[in-house]
Amino acid sequence: MKRLVIVTDAWHPQVNGVVRTLTHIRDLMSARGYAVTIVSPSDYRSVPCPTYPEIRLALTSPAAVRAALAKLQPAYIHIATEGPLGIMARRACLKKGWQFTTSFHTRFPEYLHERFPVPLSLTYGFLRRFHNAAECSLVPTPSIRDELAARGFTNLKVWTRGVDRSLFHPQPDVDLGLPRPIFLCVGRVAPEKNLSAFLSLDLPGTKLVVGDGPSLGELKARYPDAVFAGKKEGGELARYYAGSDVFVFPSRTDTFGLVLLEAIACGLPVAAYPVPGSRDVIGATGAGVLSEDLGAACLDALKMGRVDPDKALEDFTWEHCADIFQGVLTPILASEEVEAA
């Protein structure tokens, strides 16, 4: 059985798109006969990330990470994130002459720039060097691929996502007990999600936010007419989708947005800005309205009514996601060299 090592700075108990994607990949690759090991901050002492305490930053050394990887005797290494563990794993691979793959999940340059005056060119320069050392870098959408290619990134391949249709599906009898129509937004309540663009809109019915994060208290105070339900997961989250009328995605920086697929799977039309991520998903599914006027997009999406998830999501499955991932895996060394390492 060939060992696949996935190195990630984002892992449970975090709840986000990166963790959900890697969890599905771990399970599907295991089912396909790979021995999958996740190397994450849970393997080391860690500290909370400034401004994002849910993320733990591993406290270790390049030599320790290199020794840990060598002990695992991997056939394949995938570095999923550009945090401390990802940086040290990349360094270990380069030092040993091991080939590896990477994935680009998050617009860290924009997120960092939102909080601190760090030039985008500086952060993208670091990311370009990080990913261009890989045999292949997986990116979530064609728009993100084109943007990164224009910034000098190489060896890029689009890596789509999926949705659990057994969990997220239409439920016509769900009543959330709120005035209709219900405009729903799901995700981390943080500055980069641009929630004020949604909450400041003049819309009929109810503006509903499901999620938690550092901006929750501030937004509750600023927008007392909105409903903040807190973090929900599993079947409870699916009920919130199914009981709403329009899904609103105000983010301008998300690279994909798994919540878009979850909403569409529950039959919701989407209102979003015409930016990478939402543009790719809505363009591929036809399940929503894109406009720089988010309020108009919300009202036009409401007029669309429920969408057919079977038709909209036929190209978005976790099996297809795993097919792409498996197709780019590159053996790090010949088998006898792995054993000697």
Secondary structure, DSSP 8 states (H G I E B T S, - for coil): --EEEEE-S--TT--SHHHHHHHHHHHHHHHTT-EEEEE-GGGSEEEEETTEEEEEEEE--HHHHHHHHHHH--SEEEE---SHHHHHHHHHHHHHT---EEE----HHHHHHHHS---HHHHHHHHHHHHHTSSEEEESSHHHHHHHHHTT--SEEE------TTTS---TT---SS-SSEEEEES--SGGG-HHHHHTS--SSEEEEE---TTHHHHHHH-TTSEEEE---HHHHHHHHHT-SEEEE--SS-SS-HHHHHHHHTT--EEE-SSTTHHHHHHHH--EEE-SSHHHHHHHHHHH----HHHHTTT--HHHHHHHHHHH---SS-HHHHHH-
